[in-house]
Amino acid sequence: MSKTYSNEIKSLATKRVLFDGERVVDVAKDLEIGQSTLYSWIKAANQDDCSNGSLIVKSLKQRLNEVSEERDILIKAASIFAKELY
């Protein structure tokens, strides 16, 4: 029967490996988790980061397009006002 772990334990374990640079063997032993279990959590965390990252990139590209359009409109307006002054 498989043992269930809280999201806190999963998060702590993956953080220690991915961000703190600790070895999987050491973290698994310290938290009394199987190495294969920890490897699967790490794999899932990496996949989540990739999917979240692509959503962020997509939204940033959309915002960049909006801001670029706004900038172009302001440039055209400024050139119209500059012609009226001279």
Protein Blocks (a to p, Z undefined) as FASTA:
>chain_A
ZZdddfklmmmmmmmmmmnopafklmmmmnopafklmmmmmmmmmmmmmmmmmmmmmmmm
mmmmmmmmmmmmmmmmmmmmmmmmZZ
